[in-house]
Amino acid sequence: MRVLFTTWAWPSHLYPLVPPAWALRAAGHGVLVASQPGLLSEIVRTGLPAASVGHDVDAVEMVRGYLLPSETVQGGAAPRTGKGPRAMQMFLAHAESMADDLVALARQWRPDLVVSEPTAFAGPVAAAAVGVPSARLLYGTDLMLRARPLLPELLAPLAARYGVTELDPFGVATIDPLPVSLQVPADYRRLPVRYVPYNGPGPRPAPLPDHDRPRVCVTWGHTMAKLDPARFLAGQVLAALHGTGVELVAAVSADQRPLLGALPPDVRVVVDTPLDHVLPHCDLVVAHGGAGTVLTSLHHGLPLLMLPQLPDHAGHAARVVAAGAGEVLARDDATPEAIRDEVDRLLKDGPERAAARRLQQEMHRQPTPAALAAGLETLVRQLS
């Protein structure tokens, strides 16, 4: 069996594809991961076979279009509204940039299945164009479910370019790495899989030493600093928590390190280290609410305090709060005092910590990526 994976050029959308792709490869199946040129080197670093398709789109500027709703687009265009249709237009722009090359690649490589992350619409278009099934692999809460009725019309002109008259962007199945308690109700065929953290390549650092004080990890993903350094709040959180008796660990990239500013000597900073290597030694995570951070934290049974700023961050954070495994502070409410109060409460052995451990147990009961690989092989055989 050959499986073509695809995503547009956003590392956090690539990372959830890596463990299932490697499981398929380890089972002897052919795997190829395709994205825009800007992600090619990151795919290569995963060790998976990689292909470059289409051209890069300025995703950072497009995300700013719904992150900063009060600003006006350069040139005097309409104000940024922050509503879903603007995000849909961004996803469509990525699909249009990739589709020609992805269809040509699929015709040449001849996959049996195309697997895409849920916002990479070029994937199901290419699958339909070459007559093979497609599936989605969620990277977090299924935030595209509400947009499902809009997608066929949105993608119809692109699909028609390749002779496709009927397109189901959700494909034949949705691969879901979330524990049941975080899933949204849906009527599609769901293939559960255990979440295996992959937060990018990097060596395992020396383990953090044993600690007799609560240890809090502060991390802010990779997106917010690119969009607007003023919205990279890790430094403000560290400043708020310093002197409260907790041990602080900041997990950041090399590009983000200068944004933290001057830090007290007792704040430990780990740079370009996969979060999965840091969290086993921590008691709480304070973060932005990104899907990878949320799921990696829950994989280690840690509750979260989240300060979401993007719509998808708010969606992931809302599911965590609904499951009882964390708390949310809106940016305007995230005063130093409020941050300190919430951290103090969440560090206690209370309901949020118990809920995070229940979610951890749910995650570990999910089928492994190896079992998913066998299930996908059966699915493709049934559909052929």
C-alpha positions as a printed Julia matrix, in Angstrom:
384×3 Matrix{Float64}:
   0.0    0.0     0.0
   1.13   3.55   -0.75
  -0.04   6.47    1.37
   0.45  10.09    0.39
   0.38  12.5     3.35
  -0.07  16.22    2.81
  -0.25  19.48    4.72
   0.35  23.1     3.92
   3.55  24.65    5.22
   2.88  25.0     8.94
   5.09  22.84   11.2
   2.43  22.26   13.86
   0.18  20.75   11.17
   2.97  18.46    9.98
   3.99  17.08   13.36
   0.81  15.02   14.07
   1.28  13.25   10.71
   4.74  11.96   11.64
   4.0    9.07   14.07
   1.26   7.51   11.87
   3.4    7.97    8.77
   6.33   6.24   10.45
   4.03   3.45   11.68
   2.96   2.8     8.08
   6.54   2.91    6.87
   7.66   0.53    9.62
   4.88  -1.85    8.56
   6.38  -1.96    5.07
   4.07   0.47    3.3
   5.18   3.23    0.96
   4.91   6.71    2.44
   5.42  10.14    0.92
   4.84  13.51    2.62
   4.1   16.47    0.34
   3.88  20.16    1.17
   4.85  23.58   -0.08
   8.57  24.38   -0.48
   8.75  26.24    2.82
   8.16  23.03    4.79
  10.37  20.71    2.77
  13.42  20.89    5.04
  11.26  20.24    8.12
   9.77  17.14    6.49
  13.26  15.92    5.61
  14.27  16.34    9.26
  11.56  13.85   10.26
  13.34  11.18    8.2
  10.26  10.61    6.02
  10.34  10.73    2.21
   9.43  14.28    1.17
   8.11  16.06   -1.91
   7.72  19.76   -2.64
   4.5   20.83   -4.37
   3.16  24.2    -5.44
   4.44  27.48   -4.1
   4.56  29.13   -0.71
   1.74  31.34    0.53
   2.32  34.04    3.14
   0.46  32.21    5.87
   1.74  34.51    8.61
   0.16  37.57    7.01
  -3.06  35.7     6.31
  -3.33  34.51    9.92
  -2.78  38.09   11.03
  -5.92  38.86    9.04
  -8.09  37.16   11.62
  -5.82  37.53   14.66
  -5.89  41.34   14.55
  -9.52  42.21   13.8
  -9.22  45.86   14.82
  -6.56  46.69   12.24
  -7.13  47.65    8.63
  -5.58  45.71    5.81
  -2.81  47.62    4.08
  -4.16  49.76    1.25
  -7.39  50.71    2.98
  -9.28  47.45    2.42
 -12.02  46.18    4.66
 -11.21  45.75    8.36
 -10.16  42.34    9.52
 -13.2   40.66   11.01
 -11.72  37.62   12.73
 -14.57  35.42   11.41
 -14.42  31.95    9.96
 -14.82  32.8     6.24
 -11.5   34.63    6.29
  -9.81  31.48    7.6
 -11.58  29.45    4.9
 -10.17  31.78    2.26
  -6.7   31.21    3.68
  -7.12  27.44    3.5
  -8.43  27.76   -0.05
  -5.4   29.85   -1.05
  -3.12  27.08    0.21
  -5.12  24.44   -1.64
  -4.98  26.41   -4.88
  -1.22  26.88   -4.51
  -0.64  23.13   -4.08
  -3.31  21.38   -6.14
  -1.75  21.3    -9.62
   1.52  19.81   -8.42
  -0.15  17.52   -5.89
  -2.47  16.06   -8.53
   0.5   15.57  -10.87
   2.45  13.9    -8.06
  -0.48  11.59   -7.24
  -0.82  10.61  -10.88
   2.86   9.78  -11.06
   3.33   8.14   -7.62
  -0.08   6.36   -7.66
  -1.02   6.26   -3.94
  -3.74   3.96   -2.64
  -4.79   6.51   -0.03
  -4.29  10.22    0.56
  -4.17  11.42    4.2
  -4.25  15.13    4.94
  -4.54  17.29    8.0
  -8.06  18.79    8.14
  -7.26  22.2     6.63
  -5.13  20.87    3.73
  -7.92  20.72    1.15
  -5.57  19.98   -1.74
  -5.37  16.44   -0.34
  -8.98  15.33   -0.91
  -9.03  17.19   -4.24
  -5.97  15.28   -5.47
  -7.38  11.98   -4.17
 -10.64  12.52   -6.04
  -8.77  13.58   -9.18
  -6.91  10.25   -9.32
  -9.77   8.12   -8.03
  -8.44   6.99   -4.65
  -9.92   7.44   -1.16
  -8.88  10.23    1.17
  -8.88  10.51    4.95
  -8.3   13.32    7.42
  -5.88  13.16   10.35
  -6.85  15.63   13.06
  -4.14  17.55   14.87
  -6.52  18.67   17.63
 -10.19  19.34   18.2
 -12.16  19.02   14.95
 -12.69  22.72   14.41
 -13.62  22.15   10.75
 -16.8   20.26   11.63
 -18.9   23.43   11.78
 -17.64  24.45    8.35
 -18.45  21.08    6.77
 -21.61  22.28    4.94
 -19.64  25.15    3.32
 -16.71  23.14    2.0
 -18.12  21.42   -1.11
 -19.22  24.75   -2.6
 -16.0   26.46   -1.57
 -13.85  23.78   -3.22
 -16.07  23.08   -6.24
 -14.23  25.4    -8.69
 -10.86  23.93   -7.71
 -12.14  20.36   -7.95
 -13.73  21.05  -11.34
 -10.29  21.93  -12.7
  -9.47  18.21  -12.51
 -12.84  16.89  -13.66
 -14.14  16.22  -10.14
 -17.86  16.95   -9.9
 -18.55  15.58   -6.42
 -16.13  16.05   -3.55
 -16.37  15.12    0.11
 -13.52  17.02    1.82
 -13.96  14.82    4.91
 -13.13  11.7     2.91
 -13.89   8.14    3.92
 -12.67   8.43    7.53
 -11.29  10.81   10.13
  -8.26   9.68   12.1
  -8.65  11.13   15.58
  -5.82  11.22   18.17
  -7.93  12.91   20.85
  -9.19  11.08   23.92
 -12.92  10.48   23.81
 -13.6   13.17   26.42
 -12.09  15.85   24.16
 -13.76  14.74   20.92
 -16.64  16.65   19.4
 -19.75  14.61   18.48
 -19.78  13.79   14.77
 -21.47  11.37   12.37
 -18.4   10.48   10.29
 -16.36   7.28   10.45
 -13.79   7.85   13.16
 -10.53   5.9    13.41
  -9.07   6.43   16.89
  -5.33   6.44   17.38
  -3.13   6.99   20.41
  -1.51  10.41   20.49
   2.27   9.95   20.29
   4.01  13.29   20.87
   6.2   14.6    18.11
   7.18  18.22   18.73
   9.91  18.44   16.12
  13.37  16.91   16.03
  15.9   17.52   18.74
  18.21  15.66   21.09
  17.04  14.55   24.49
  18.49  17.02   26.99
  19.91  16.15   30.36
  16.92  15.42   32.62
  15.83  18.26   34.83
  16.95  17.63   38.4
  14.62  16.39   41.1
  12.7   19.25   42.62
  11.13  19.88   45.99
   9.08  22.84   44.74
   6.25  22.75   42.17
   7.71  23.08   38.66
   5.79  25.05   36.04
   6.6   24.91   32.34
   5.81  28.07   30.36
   5.74  27.62   26.6
   4.11  29.53   23.74
   4.25  27.33   20.65
   5.71  28.6    17.38
   2.92  30.76   15.95
   2.36  33.77   18.19
   5.91  35.13   18.05
   5.79  35.01   14.24
   2.51  36.89   14.11
   3.2   39.61   16.64
   5.97  39.56   19.28
   3.71  41.6    21.57
   1.4   38.58   21.73
   4.18  36.24   22.79
   3.25  36.31   26.46
   5.71  33.8    27.9
   7.97  36.52   29.32
   5.04  38.24   31.04
   3.9   34.96   32.56
   7.39  34.2    33.86
   7.61  37.67   35.39
   4.22  37.21   37.04
   5.22  33.88   38.58
   8.73  34.73   39.68
   9.06  34.96   43.44
   5.95  32.86   44.14
   7.87  29.81   45.3
   7.45  27.77   42.13
  10.31  26.58   39.94
  10.02  27.98   36.42
  11.04  26.36   33.14
  10.66  28.23   29.86
  10.55  26.03   26.75
  11.19  28.23   23.7
  12.83  28.26   20.28
  16.11  30.01   19.57
  14.2   32.77   17.76
  11.93  33.28   20.76
  14.65  33.41   23.41
  15.36  37.15   22.94
  11.66  37.9    23.4
  11.82  36.69   27.0
  14.07  39.61   27.9
  16.22  39.57   31.0
  15.26  36.75   33.32
  16.17  36.01   36.92
  19.0   33.47   37.18
  16.73  30.86   38.75
  14.48  30.62   35.66
  15.6   27.61   33.64
  15.38  28.11   29.84
  15.42  25.15   27.47
  15.89  26.05   23.8
  14.78  24.07   20.75
  13.97  21.06   22.91
  10.93  18.92   22.06
   8.28  19.55   24.68
   7.84  15.83   25.19
  11.34  15.75   26.72
  10.59  18.57   29.16
   7.14  17.82   30.55
   7.83  14.54   32.39
   9.69  16.64   34.97
   6.95  19.3    35.39
   3.73  19.73   37.38
   1.77  22.28   35.35
   1.86  23.9    31.9
   1.04  27.53   31.18
   0.63  28.09   27.46
  -1.29  29.56   24.54
  -3.64  26.63   23.93
  -2.12  25.17   20.76
  -3.16  21.62   19.93
   0.33  20.1    20.16
   1.01  21.7    23.54
  -2.38  20.67   24.9
  -2.13  17.04   23.79
   1.5   16.65   24.85
   0.64  18.06   28.28
  -2.3   15.7    28.69
  -0.17  12.79   27.43
   1.92  13.41   30.56
  -1.14  13.9    32.79
  -0.54  17.62   33.39
  -3.27  20.23   33.81
  -3.02  23.48   31.88
  -3.55  27.18   32.32
  -4.22  28.59   28.84
  -4.23  32.15   27.47
  -5.62  31.6    23.95
  -5.5   34.29   21.28
  -6.24  32.49   18.0
  -9.64  30.91   17.24
  -8.2   27.4    17.1
  -6.4   27.93   20.42
  -9.69  29.01   21.97
 -11.38  25.91   20.54
  -8.79  23.5    21.94
  -8.76  25.28   25.3
 -12.55  25.17   25.55
 -12.54  21.38   25.2
  -9.89  21.07   27.94
 -11.92  23.25   30.29
 -15.11  21.32   29.47
 -13.27  18.11   30.4
 -12.18  19.72   33.67
  -8.43  19.47   33.01
  -7.46  23.13   33.03
  -8.46  26.76   33.09
  -8.54  29.65   30.63
  -7.69  33.29   31.15
  -8.67  35.76   28.46
  -5.78  38.02   27.49
  -7.42  41.09   29.05
  -8.03  39.17   32.28
  -4.51  37.76   32.5
  -3.17  40.16   35.09
  -0.14  39.05   37.09
  -2.38  38.52   40.1
  -4.86  36.4    38.13
  -2.06  34.28   36.67
  -0.55  33.71   40.12
  -3.94  32.81   41.62
  -4.78  30.3    38.88
  -1.36  28.68   38.98
  -1.56  28.35   42.75
  -4.97  26.7    42.45
  -4.03  24.36   39.59
  -0.88  23.15   41.36
  -2.98  21.76   44.18
  -4.04  18.13   43.98
  -7.52  19.15   42.92
 -10.12  18.23   40.27
  -8.14  19.59   37.31
  -5.15  17.39   38.08
  -7.41  14.36   38.51
  -9.13  15.15   35.2
  -5.79  15.49   33.41
  -4.77  12.07   34.69
  -8.07  10.57   33.52
  -7.47  12.02   30.05
  -3.94  10.62   30.12
  -5.36   7.17   30.82
  -7.91   7.58   28.01
  -5.15   8.53   25.59
  -3.03   5.54   26.52
  -5.99   3.19   25.91
  -6.35   4.36   22.3
  -5.08   2.05   19.5
  -1.4    2.51   18.72
  -0.19   3.99   15.41
   0.83   0.42   14.48
  -2.79  -0.7    14.94
  -3.94   2.29   12.89
  -1.61   1.26   10.07
  -3.24  -2.18    9.99
  -6.69  -0.58   10.1
  -5.91   1.7     7.16
  -4.69  -1.27    5.15
  -7.99  -3.07    5.84
  -9.98   0.06    4.96
  -8.23   0.5     1.64
  -8.72  -3.16    0.81
 -12.45  -2.89    1.58
 -12.79   0.18   -0.66
 -10.83  -1.2    -3.6
